[in-house]
Amino acid sequence: MRQEELTIERLAKSGDGVGHAGGRTVFVEGALPGERVRVNVAEVGRVLRGEVVHFLEQSADRRVPACPLAGRCGGCDWQHVSEAVQRSQKVEIVLSALEHLGGFDRTALQLLPTVHGEKALGYRRRAVLHPVGRRFGFFGRGSHDKIEVDRCPALTEPLQALPGTLADALGTAIKDVEQAHLIEAGGKVAISLHLKGPVKPKTRQKAEELTRGGLGVVLVPSAGHSESFGKVELLDGEVRLRPEAFAQANAEVNAALVTGAVEALGLDGTQGVLELYAGNGNFTFAIARRAAQVLAVEASAISLQLAQKAAAGVKNVRFVQGDALKILDGLAKEGQRFDAVLVDPPRTGAPGLGKLAARLSPKRLVYVACDPAALARDAEGLFSQGFRPVSLQLFDLFPQTRHVEAVLAMER
Ligand SMILES: C[S@@+](CC[C@H](N)C(=O)[O-])C[C@H]1O[C@@H](n2cnc3c(N)ncnc32)[C@H](O)[C@@H]1O
């Protein structure tokens, strides 16, 4: 192991500080841009990692994390730096992924100001908990080791103490639980307990007890049908949420994300729009108000059920269940055309999207991304099919973390 002195230049997508030694990039956990650090350097896989031995110069943006679990919990890895720096680093992460993986010219598009919410903590309306012995916890930093958490300040107020109180309420029944999913909307809370095996009478009894405290509870056995207790479907405006279905984690910034992404589609009420990875219809109904027709595709049966219920009475929306890219291929083979396309894939992105989307001849394509690298790879495929970047806007749904949502609007 050798020691080096480095200056940290920026933060990487992984959240680590980035410096250089001997012409090679070194990733340094916990170090901030502008800091001078002495590090022990080790080769880990194909990259160099530096462990800070001494801070020679610290950044004025460094601060004491608000949560006592910072540094151990995998949830909020950027608490040690101000929100303003977090946001500027997120812009750099997305632009540099687009440049390095997407062959993209940052001067060729309009960069809109990053949107953020009022709350730097207390914003997360959804979480997944993992049992740690008789308690619940989150994955630890950079690992799948679990860190016990009784209270989490990143969660919305009605959820903050739930990891602890839920573990207390379940008692020994927690040993049958693989995961617990929490969701909150309008102060109401629902949870799903994903079980290691079938629903046992004891777990059913616990679920009934929990509903008396006002919780909605879904028991999801490892095979077979779920059982619901109390109110498990919550309302976020016209959109319906359930604990076991995907929902954007930050309600306040999500509202701005929906407005921004739909705005970027450039609709005037006459267009036919294809929406891929539609989930519970988070974007669908806002698109439908500005389009002639929307065809929305989603793979998850539970999300689709929520979307279809919410769509009762909405005449210009049709939901289809299936794999987004297979359905896109089918539509192209049928010779269908759409004026605009919105895609919001999971972290893996939508490999092959460019060639397939081009066959539908859309004038606009808006890509909503939670992973900058997947966005950049898919954007490269879209650029090679004649799509041109028009605007990029970031929505900071996840303060205190390296995560961000990016909306890239393209034209063809
Ligand atoms: C990032 S979420 C976005 C959902 C929704 N647009 C929203 O804002 O809440 C991605 C969605 O893609 C769905 N999904 C994942 N793989 C898919 C596939 N191959 N085809 C269609 N949908 C898929 C997931 O179930 C999830 O609802």
The ligand as a MOL file (V3000), in Angstrom:
LIG
                    3D

  0  0  0     0  0            999 V3000
M  V30 BEGIN CTAB
M  V30 COUNTS 27 29 0 0 0
M  V30 BEGIN ATOM
M  V30 1 C -38.7470 4.4650 -12.2560 0
M  V30 2 S -40.2770 3.6120 -12.1830 0 CHG=1
M  V30 3 C -41.3350 4.8260 -12.8800 0
M  V30 4 C -42.7870 4.6170 -12.6940 0
M  V30 5 C -43.6670 5.8540 -12.9480 0
M  V30 6 N -43.3340 6.4800 -14.2040 0
M  V30 7 C -43.5600 6.8510 -11.8140 0
M  V30 8 O -43.1160 7.9810 -12.0270 0
M  V30 9 O -43.9660 6.5150 -10.6850 0 CHG=-1
M  V30 10 C -40.0820 2.4120 -13.4190 0
M  V30 11 C -41.2920 1.5720 -13.6910 0
M  V30 12 O -40.9660 0.6590 -14.7480 0
M  V30 13 C -41.6070 -0.5690 -14.4890 0
M  V30 14 N -40.8550 -1.5700 -15.2590 0
M  V30 15 C -39.7010 -2.1930 -14.9420 0
M  V30 16 N -39.2840 -2.9750 -15.9420 0
M  V30 17 C -40.1950 -2.8430 -16.9490 0
M  V30 18 C -40.3170 -3.3900 -18.2480 0
M  V30 19 N -39.4040 -4.2180 -18.7360 0
M  V30 20 N -41.3750 -3.0250 -19.0120 0
M  V30 21 C -42.3130 -2.1670 -18.5310 0
M  V30 22 N -42.2550 -1.6160 -17.2920 0
M  V30 23 C -41.2120 -1.9550 -16.5030 0
M  V30 24 C -41.5560 -0.7150 -12.9990 0
M  V30 25 O -42.5660 -1.6140 -12.5440 0
M  V30 26 C -41.7980 0.7250 -12.5420 0
M  V30 27 O -43.1640 0.9740 -12.3680 0
M  V30 END ATOM
M  V30 BEGIN BOND
M  V30 1 1 1 2
M  V30 2 1 2 3
M  V30 3 1 2 10
M  V30 4 1 3 4
M  V30 5 1 4 5
M  V30 6 1 5 6
M  V30 7 1 5 7
M  V30 8 2 7 8
M  V30 9 1 7 9
M  V30 10 1 10 11
M  V30 11 1 11 12
M  V30 12 1 11 26
M  V30 13 1 12 13
M  V30 14 1 13 14
M  V30 15 1 13 24
M  V30 16 1 14 15
M  V30 17 1 14 23
M  V30 18 2 15 16
M  V30 19 1 16 17
M  V30 20 1 17 18
M  V30 21 2 17 23
M  V30 22 1 18 19
M  V30 23 2 18 20
M  V30 24 1 20 21
M  V30 25 2 21 22
M  V30 26 1 22 23
M  V30 27 1 24 25
M  V30 28 1 24 26
M  V30 29 1 26 27
M  V30 END BOND
M  V30 END CTAB
M  END
